[in-house]
Amino acid sequence: MKNHTLTLKTNPEILVKQPLDEIVRQGAQKLLAQALEAEVSLFVERYQYIIDEENRRLVIKNGHHRTRKILTGAGPVEVNVPRVDDRALQAQNEPRFESGLVPKYLRRTNNMDELLPMLYLKGISSGDFQEALEKVLGKNAVGLSAQTIVRLKEVWQKEYEQWNNRSLKGVEYVYWWLDGIHFKIRLGEDKRMCVLVIIGARRDGVKEIAAIIDGFRESKESWASVLRQLKRQGLTQGPKLAIADGALGFWAALAEEFPETDHQLCWVHKTINVLDKLPDSLRDKANDMLKNIHMAPTKMDANVAFDVFIEEFEPKYPKAVDCLRDHREELLAFYNYPAEHWRHLRTSNIIESPFASVRLRTNKTKGCGSRMATLTMVFKLLQSSEKRWQRIHGYEKAEDIWQGIKYQDGIRVEEILDGKVELTEVSVAV
């Protein structure tokens, strides 16, 4: 580090002539070389006690390996990894030298391996890939061809297939959020591809992807196939509550495969559907009245607000009222669960938000290729989103729900010896 600093101070004219990116790259290259030498020196010193009959060390530095280029965030960096003669360690049952800084066969740093797939998944086509990254890393960047992405997609496909066949034995979900996203790919005559996704919250409150499977439309048959596959993977029991939009196919399939699961309709979808049946001049008013229903502190208050909405709009707009009234119980099911969870249970936005990035990429690239390429793309994008998901609020109460403990208006109901019901108050999250 000292020599590097002196070089910069004593050669200011070089700095003026060189681009900043090149200075950074050269500095990174020198620092890496110094770090590698220090790493080898520490390793050799650790085994200095291993000597032969003539008191000569048997673990020593032995030149360098051939120079290779590694693609980093600072551009391509040339690396000469020191070589160590450590054959004597075999007799001592000690591990031989392997650089922790520059592993064997490394051609790209980890951050570059993450950058490559994310740029592709976010919308850069494989044909434009090399040109786009050369603007950042320079024309000498290696490993940035369209073929690189082809190989990456093959790896992702294998990852998806392994994930899709993983064992679900012992996995227990308290909540499910479900939705489907449609693509232009045809699976047959008049059958457009639809990727069906389930996100689950486990007993510990952690959210994860439960299923990503293709079908056509959001039909009962397609959803039933998804649920049956989860059973084949070892899932023995469905969630306590499922949250989805009003697609009849899913609810019919759920009633057959997991009849014990409660139903909660998404208030965001329902609000959109109701407002769509009202004139523009009344939508703001109607939207506020709908909020009064699902933001009410108790189910009784929600039912009162429900009746007020019906009374207000039924005479002139019966279709909008029927759209709401026909699903009263499914819209208010969340009141039987902890108040801390309500913000998660009123809507399926947890699954809508990741889908936004999927739609963004398909819009940019005017499609997404084959059926498997589409499934793989959805899988990788949702995997990326999954890393940012947080536990549900009040996650410790998810265990209560799994154990069958009853809640009323978001408050836990405890039975006491005389048969009365005591309400233990909790903070209501709205």
VEXDREN-2710 file (C-alpha; in Angstrom, 1 decimal):
% VEXDREN-2710
k/r/px/py/pz
1/MET/0.0/0.0/0.0
2/LYS/2.9/2.3/0.8
3/ASN/4.6/1.9/-2.6
4/HIS/1.3/2.4/-4.3
5/THR/0.8/5.7/-2.5
6/LEU/4.3/6.9/-3.4
7/THR/3.8/6.1/-7.0
8/LEU/0.7/8.2/-7.2
9/LYS/2.4/11.2/-5.5
10/THR/5.6/11.1/-7.5
11/ASN/3.9/10.7/-10.9
12/PRO/1.1/13.3/-11.0
13/GLU/1.4/13.7/-14.7
14/ILE/0.4/10.1/-15.2
15/LEU/-2.8/10.8/-13.2
16/VAL/-3.7/13.7/-15.5
17/LYS/-3.3/11.6/-18.7
18/GLN/-5.1/8.4/-17.4
19/PRO/-8.9/8.1/-17.1
20/LEU/-10.2/7.7/-13.5
21/ASP/-11.5/4.2/-14.3
22/GLU/-8.1/3.1/-15.3
23/ILE/-6.5/4.5/-12.2
24/VAL/-9.0/2.6/-10.0
25/ARG/-8.4/-0.6/-12.0
26/GLN/-4.7/-0.4/-11.6
27/GLY/-4.9/0.5/-7.9
28/ALA/-7.2/-2.5/-7.3
29/GLN/-4.8/-4.7/-9.2
30/LYS/-1.8/-3.6/-7.1
31/LEU/-3.8/-4.0/-3.8
32/LEU/-4.9/-7.5/-4.8
33/ALA/-1.4/-8.5/-5.6
34/GLN/-0.2/-7.3/-2.2
35/ALA/-3.0/-9.1/-0.4
36/LEU/-2.2/-12.3/-2.2
37/GLU/1.5/-12.1/-1.2
38/ALA/0.5/-11.4/2.4
39/GLU/-1.9/-14.4/2.3
40/VAL/0.8/-16.7/1.1
41/SER/3.4/-15.4/3.6
42/LEU/1.0/-16.1/6.5
43/PHE/0.4/-19.6/5.3
44/VAL/4.1/-20.3/4.9
45/GLU/4.9/-18.9/8.3
46/ARG/2.2/-21.1/9.9
47/TYR/4.1/-24.2/8.8
48/GLN/7.6/-23.0/9.3
49/TYR/8.2/-25.8/11.8
50/ILE/8.0/-28.4/9.1
51/ILE/11.6/-29.0/8.1
52/ASP/13.7/-31.8/6.6
53/GLU/16.9/-33.4/8.0
54/GLU/19.0/-30.6/6.9
55/ASN/16.8/-28.0/8.7
56/ARG/15.3/-26.7/5.5
57/ARG/11.7/-25.6/5.3
58/LEU/9.4/-27.9/3.4
59/VAL/6.5/-25.4/3.0
60/ILE/7.8/-22.5/0.9
61/LYS/6.7/-20.0/-1.8
62/ASN/7.4/-21.3/-5.3
63/GLY/6.8/-18.6/-7.9
64/HIS/3.4/-17.8/-9.4
65/HIS/0.7/-19.4/-11.4
66/ARG/0.0/-18.2/-14.9
67/THR/-1.6/-14.8/-15.2
68/ARG/-5.3/-14.7/-15.6
69/LYS/-7.9/-12.0/-15.9
70/ILE/-10.8/-11.7/-13.4
71/LEU/-13.8/-9.5/-14.1
72/THR/-14.6/-7.2/-11.2
73/GLY/-16.7/-4.1/-10.6
74/ALA/-13.6/-2.1/-11.4
75/GLY/-13.1/-3.8/-14.7
76/PRO/-10.9/-6.7/-15.7
77/VAL/-7.9/-7.2/-13.4
78/GLU/-4.8/-9.3/-14.1
79/VAL/-3.9/-11.6/-11.3
80/ASN/-0.8/-13.7/-10.6
81/VAL/-1.7/-16.0/-7.7
82/PRO/1.5/-17.1/-5.8
83/ARG/2.3/-20.8/-5.9
84/VAL/3.2/-22.7/-2.8
85/ASP/5.2/-25.9/-2.5
86/ASP/3.3/-27.6/0.3
87/ARG/3.5/-31.3/-0.6
88/ALA/4.9/-32.0/2.9
89/LEU/1.5/-31.2/4.3
90/GLN/0.0/-34.4/3.0
91/ALA/2.0/-36.5/5.4
92/GLN/0.9/-34.1/8.3
93/ASN/-2.8/-34.4/7.3
94/GLU/-2.9/-30.6/7.0
95/PRO/-5.0/-28.7/4.4
96/ARG/-2.9/-27.5/1.4
97/PHE/-2.9/-23.9/0.3
98/GLU/-5.9/-22.5/-1.5
99/SER/-6.3/-18.8/-1.9
100/GLY/-9.4/-17.4/-0.1
101/LEU/-9.1/-14.2/-2.2
102/VAL/-8.9/-15.8/-5.6
103/PRO/-10.2/-19.4/-5.7
104/LYS/-9.3/-21.7/-8.5
105/TYR/-11.1/-21.1/-11.8
106/LEU/-12.5/-17.8/-10.6
107/ARG/-13.3/-15.6/-13.7
108/ARG/-15.8/-13.2/-12.2
109/THR/-16.2/-11.8/-8.7
110/ASN/-19.4/-12.7/-6.8
111/ASN/-20.9/-9.2/-7.3
112/MET/-20.5/-9.6/-11.1
113/ASP/-22.1/-13.0/-11.0
114/GLU/-25.1/-11.3/-9.3
115/LEU/-25.0/-8.4/-11.7
116/LEU/-25.1/-10.5/-14.9
117/PRO/-28.4/-12.3/-14.2
118/MET/-30.1/-9.2/-12.7
119/LEU/-29.3/-7.1/-15.8
120/TYR/-30.8/-9.8/-18.0
121/LEU/-33.8/-10.3/-15.7
122/LYS/-34.5/-6.6/-15.5
123/GLY/-34.9/-6.3/-19.2
124/ILE/-31.5/-6.2/-21.1
125/SER/-31.7/-8.7/-23.9
126/SER/-28.9/-11.2/-24.4
127/GLY/-28.0/-9.6/-27.7
128/ASP/-27.3/-6.2/-26.1
129/PHE/-25.6/-7.6/-23.0
130/GLN/-22.0/-7.2/-24.0
131/GLU/-22.4/-3.7/-25.5
132/ALA/-24.2/-2.5/-22.3
133/LEU/-21.6/-3.8/-19.9
134/GLU/-18.6/-2.6/-22.0
135/LYS/-19.9/0.9/-21.4
136/VAL/-19.3/0.3/-17.7
137/LEU/-16.4/-2.1/-17.6
138/GLY/-14.5/-1.3/-20.8
139/LYS/-13.9/-3.2/-24.0
140/ASN/-11.5/-5.6/-22.4
141/ALA/-14.2/-7.1/-20.2
142/VAL/-14.3/-10.9/-20.6
143/GLY/-17.2/-13.3/-20.2
144/LEU/-19.9/-10.9/-21.2
145/SER/-21.1/-12.5/-24.4
146/ALA/-24.7/-13.6/-25.2
147/GLN/-23.5/-17.1/-24.7
148/THR/-22.8/-16.3/-21.1
149/ILE/-26.5/-15.6/-20.5
150/VAL/-27.4/-18.8/-22.4
151/ARG/-25.3/-20.8/-20.0
152/LEU/-26.7/-18.9/-17.0
153/LYS/-30.3/-19.7/-18.1
154/GLU/-29.4/-23.4/-18.3
155/VAL/-28.1/-23.2/-14.7
156/TRP/-31.3/-21.3/-13.6
157/GLN/-33.5/-23.9/-15.3
158/LYS/-31.8/-26.7/-13.3
159/GLU/-32.1/-24.6/-10.1
160/TYR/-35.9/-24.2/-10.8
161/GLU/-36.4/-27.9/-11.5
162/GLN/-34.6/-28.9/-8.3
163/TRP/-36.5/-26.3/-6.3
164/ASN/-39.8/-27.4/-7.8
165/ASN/-39.2/-31.0/-6.7
166/ARG/-38.0/-30.2/-3.2
167/SER/-39.5/-32.0/-0.2
168/LEU/-42.1/-30.2/1.7
169/LYS/-42.4/-32.7/4.5
170/GLY/-42.7/-31.0/7.8
171/VAL/-43.4/-27.6/6.2
172/GLU/-46.4/-25.9/7.8
173/TYR/-48.0/-22.7/6.4
174/VAL/-50.3/-20.5/8.4
175/TYR/-51.2/-18.1/5.5
176/TRP/-51.1/-18.3/1.7
177/TRP/-51.2/-15.5/-0.9
178/LEU/-52.1/-16.6/-4.4
179/ASP/-52.2/-15.0/-7.8
180/GLY/-51.5/-15.7/-11.5
181/ILE/-49.7/-13.8/-14.2
182/HIS/-50.6/-14.2/-17.8
183/PHE/-48.1/-14.3/-20.7
184/LYS/-48.4/-14.3/-24.5
185/ILE/-46.9/-17.8/-24.9
186/ARG/-49.4/-20.4/-26.1
187/LEU/-49.6/-23.8/-24.6
188/GLY/-51.9/-25.1/-27.3
189/GLU/-54.9/-24.0/-29.2
190/ASP/-56.4/-20.9/-27.6
191/LYS/-54.6/-21.6/-24.3
192/ARG/-52.4/-18.8/-23.1
193/MET/-49.8/-19.5/-20.5
194/CYS/-50.5/-18.4/-16.9
195/VAL/-47.9/-18.8/-14.2
196/LEU/-49.6/-19.6/-10.9
197/VAL/-47.8/-18.5/-7.8
198/ILE/-48.3/-19.2/-4.1
199/ILE/-46.4/-17.3/-1.3
200/GLY/-46.7/-18.8/2.2
201/ALA/-46.1/-17.6/5.7
202/ARG/-44.8/-20.3/8.0
203/ARG/-45.5/-20.8/11.7
204/ASP/-42.5/-18.6/12.5
205/GLY/-43.9/-15.8/10.4
206/VAL/-41.3/-16.1/7.6
207/LYS/-42.6/-15.6/4.1
208/GLU/-41.3/-17.7/1.3
209/ILE/-42.3/-18.9/-2.2
210/ALA/-44.3/-22.0/-2.0
211/ALA/-45.1/-22.8/-5.6
212/ILE/-44.5/-21.5/-9.1
213/ILE/-46.2/-23.7/-11.7
214/ASP/-47.6/-23.0/-15.2
215/GLY/-51.1/-23.6/-16.4
216/PHE/-53.6/-22.0/-18.7
217/ARG/-55.8/-19.2/-17.4
218/GLU/-56.6/-19.4/-13.7
219/SER/-58.9/-22.4/-14.0
220/LYS/-60.0/-24.9/-11.4
221/GLU/-58.0/-27.6/-13.1
222/SER/-54.8/-25.6/-13.2
223/TRP/-55.0/-24.6/-9.5
224/ALA/-56.0/-28.1/-8.5
225/SER/-52.9/-29.4/-10.3
226/VAL/-50.7/-26.9/-8.3
227/LEU/-52.3/-28.0/-5.0
228/ARG/-51.9/-31.7/-5.8
229/GLN/-48.3/-31.2/-6.6
230/LEU/-47.7/-29.6/-3.2
231/LYS/-49.2/-32.7/-1.6
232/ARG/-47.0/-35.0/-3.7
233/GLN/-44.0/-33.0/-2.4
234/GLY/-45.0/-33.8/1.1
235/LEU/-47.3/-31.0/2.2
236/THR/-49.9/-32.7/4.5
237/GLN/-52.0/-29.7/5.6
238/GLY/-53.2/-26.5/3.9
239/PRO/-52.9/-23.1/5.5
240/LYS/-55.4/-21.7/8.0
241/LEU/-56.2/-18.8/5.7
242/ALA/-55.8/-18.2/2.0
243/ILE/-55.8/-14.7/0.4
244/ALA/-56.5/-14.2/-3.3
245/ASP/-58.7/-12.3/-5.7
246/GLY/-62.1/-13.4/-6.9
247/ALA/-60.9/-16.0/-9.4
248/LEU/-63.4/-18.8/-8.9
249/GLY/-61.1/-21.5/-10.2
250/PHE/-58.8/-21.3/-7.3
251/TRP/-61.5/-21.2/-4.6
252/ALA/-63.2/-24.3/-6.1
253/ALA/-59.8/-26.2/-6.2
254/LEU/-59.0/-25.1/-2.6
255/ALA/-62.4/-26.3/-1.4
256/GLU/-61.6/-29.8/-2.8
257/GLU/-58.0/-30.2/-1.9
258/PHE/-57.8/-28.3/1.5
259/PRO/-61.4/-27.8/2.6
260/GLU/-60.4/-26.8/6.2
261/THR/-58.8/-23.5/4.9
262/ASP/-60.6/-20.2/5.4
263/HIS/-61.1/-17.9/2.5
264/GLN/-60.2/-14.2/2.4
265/LEU/-60.8/-12.1/-0.7
266/CYS/-58.3/-9.4/-1.6
267/TRP/-59.8/-5.9/-0.8
268/VAL/-57.7/-4.2/-3.4
269/HIS/-59.1/-6.4/-6.2
270/LYS/-62.6/-6.2/-4.9
271/THR/-62.4/-2.4/-4.6
272/ILE/-61.3/-2.1/-8.2
273/ASN/-64.1/-4.4/-9.4
274/VAL/-66.8/-2.5/-7.4
275/LEU/-65.6/1.0/-8.5
276/ASP/-65.5/-0.2/-12.1
277/LYS/-69.3/-0.5/-12.0
278/LEU/-69.8/3.0/-10.7
279/PRO/-69.6/6.4/-12.6
280/ASP/-66.4/8.4/-12.2
281/SER/-68.2/11.1/-10.2
282/LEU/-69.0/8.6/-7.4
283/ARG/-65.8/6.6/-7.2
284/ASP/-64.1/8.8/-4.6
285/LYS/-67.1/8.6/-2.3
286/ALA/-67.5/4.9/-2.8
287/ASN/-63.8/4.3/-2.2
288/ASP/-64.0/6.0/1.1
289/MET/-67.0/4.0/2.1
290/LEU/-65.3/0.8/1.2
291/LYS/-62.3/1.8/3.3
292/ASN/-64.8/2.3/6.2
293/ILE/-65.7/-1.4/5.9
294/HIS/-62.3/-3.1/5.9
295/MET/-60.6/-0.5/8.2
296/ALA/-63.3/-0.9/10.9
297/PRO/-62.0/-1.9/14.3
298/THR/-64.5/-4.7/14.8
299/LYS/-66.5/-7.1/12.5
300/MET/-69.7/-5.6/13.8
301/ASP/-68.6/-2.1/12.8
302/ALA/-67.6/-3.5/9.4
303/ASN/-71.0/-5.0/8.9
304/VAL/-72.7/-1.7/9.7
305/ALA/-70.5/0.1/7.1
306/PHE/-71.3/-2.8/4.7
307/ASP/-75.0/-2.2/5.1
308/VAL/-74.6/1.5/4.7
309/PHE/-72.8/1.0/1.4
310/ILE/-75.6/-1.3/0.2
311/GLU/-78.3/1.2/1.2
312/GLU/-76.5/4.1/-0.5
313/PHE/-75.8/2.5/-3.9
314/GLU/-78.3/-0.4/-4.4
315/PRO/-81.2/1.6/-5.9
316/LYS/-79.2/3.0/-8.8
317/TYR/-76.2/0.7/-9.1
318/PRO/-77.2/-2.8/-8.2
319/LYS/-74.4/-4.5/-10.1
320/ALA/-71.8/-2.7/-8.0
321/VAL/-73.6/-3.7/-4.8
322/ASP/-74.0/-7.3/-5.9
323/CYS/-70.3/-7.5/-6.6
324/LEU/-69.7/-6.6/-3.0
325/ARG/-72.6/-8.2/-1.2
326/ASP/-72.2/-11.7/-2.6
327/HIS/-68.8/-12.1/-0.8
328/ARG/-69.5/-10.5/2.6
329/GLU/-68.1/-13.4/4.7
330/GLU/-65.0/-13.9/2.5
331/LEU/-64.2/-10.2/2.7
332/LEU/-64.4/-10.1/6.5
333/ALA/-62.7/-13.3/7.3
334/PHE/-59.6/-11.5/8.5
335/TYR/-61.4/-10.3/11.7
336/ASN/-61.0/-13.9/13.1
337/TYR/-57.2/-13.5/13.0
338/PRO/-54.7/-11.5/15.1
339/ALA/-55.1/-7.7/14.6
340/GLU/-51.3/-7.4/14.0
341/HIS/-51.8/-9.6/10.9
342/TRP/-54.6/-7.7/9.4
343/ARG/-52.4/-5.5/7.2
344/HIS/-51.1/-8.6/5.6
345/LEU/-54.5/-10.4/5.3
346/ARG/-56.6/-7.8/3.7
347/THR/-54.8/-7.9/0.3
348/SER/-52.6/-10.1/-1.9
349/ASN/-50.3/-7.1/-2.7
350/ILE/-47.4/-9.2/-1.3
351/ILE/-47.5/-11.2/-4.5
352/GLU/-48.6/-8.3/-6.8
353/SER/-45.5/-6.3/-6.0
354/PRO/-42.9/-8.9/-7.2
355/PHE/-45.0/-9.5/-10.3
356/ALA/-44.5/-5.8/-11.2
357/SER/-40.8/-6.6/-12.1
358/VAL/-41.9/-9.7/-14.1
359/ARG/-44.3/-7.6/-16.1
360/LEU/-41.7/-4.9/-16.5
361/ARG/-39.2/-7.3/-18.1
362/THR/-41.8/-8.9/-20.5
363/ASN/-42.9/-5.4/-21.6
364/LYS/-39.3/-4.4/-22.4
365/THR/-38.3/-7.5/-24.2
366/LYS/-41.7/-8.0/-26.1
367/GLY/-42.1/-11.5/-24.7
368/CYS/-40.1/-14.0/-22.7
369/GLY/-39.3/-16.9/-24.9
370/SER/-40.3/-20.5/-24.2
371/ARG/-42.5/-21.9/-21.5
372/MET/-39.4/-23.0/-19.4
373/ALA/-37.7/-19.7/-20.0
374/THR/-40.8/-17.9/-18.6
375/LEU/-41.0/-20.2/-15.5
376/THR/-37.3/-19.7/-14.9
377/MET/-37.5/-15.9/-15.2
378/VAL/-40.4/-15.7/-12.8
379/PHE/-38.6/-18.0/-10.4
380/LYS/-35.4/-16.0/-10.4
381/LEU/-37.2/-12.6/-10.0
382/LEU/-39.3/-13.9/-7.2
383/GLN/-36.2/-15.4/-5.5
384/SER/-34.6/-12.0/-5.7
385/SER/-37.7/-10.3/-4.1
386/GLU/-37.8/-13.0/-1.4
387/LYS/-34.5/-11.9/0.0
388/ARG/-36.2/-8.5/1.0
389/TRP/-39.4/-10.0/2.5
390/GLN/-39.7/-9.4/6.2
391/ARG/-41.6/-11.5/8.7
392/ILE/-45.3/-10.7/9.2
393/HIS/-46.0/-8.2/12.0
394/GLY/-46.8/-10.0/15.2
395/TYR/-45.2/-13.1/13.8
396/GLU/-45.2/-14.8/17.3
397/LYS/-49.0/-15.0/17.0
398/ALA/-48.8/-17.1/13.9
399/GLU/-48.1/-20.1/16.2
400/ASP/-51.4/-19.3/18.0
401/ILE/-53.3/-19.6/14.7
402/TRP/-51.6/-22.9/13.8
403/GLN/-52.5/-24.3/17.2
404/GLY/-56.1/-23.5/16.6
405/ILE/-56.4/-20.7/19.2
406/LYS/-59.4/-18.5/18.4
407/TYR/-59.4/-14.8/17.7
408/GLN/-62.4/-12.4/17.6
409/ASP/-62.0/-8.9/16.2
410/GLY/-58.3/-9.4/16.2
411/ILE/-58.2/-10.2/19.9
412/ARG/-57.4/-13.6/21.4
413/VAL/-60.3/-15.4/23.0
414/GLU/-59.4/-17.4/26.1
415/GLU/-61.8/-19.8/27.6
416/ILE/-61.9/-19.9/31.4
417/LEU/-63.1/-22.6/33.8
418/ASP/-66.7/-21.3/34.1
419/GLY/-67.2/-21.2/30.4
420/LYS/-67.1/-17.5/30.0
421/VAL/-64.9/-15.7/27.4
422/GLU/-62.2/-13.3/28.4
423/LEU/-60.9/-10.9/25.8
424/THR/-57.2/-10.1/26.1
425/GLU/-56.6/-6.7/24.5
426/VAL/-53.9/-6.3/21.9
427/SER/-52.9/-3.3/19.8
428/VAL/-54.9/-3.2/16.7
429/ALA/-52.8/-2.8/13.5
430/VAL/-54.7/-1.0/10.7
END
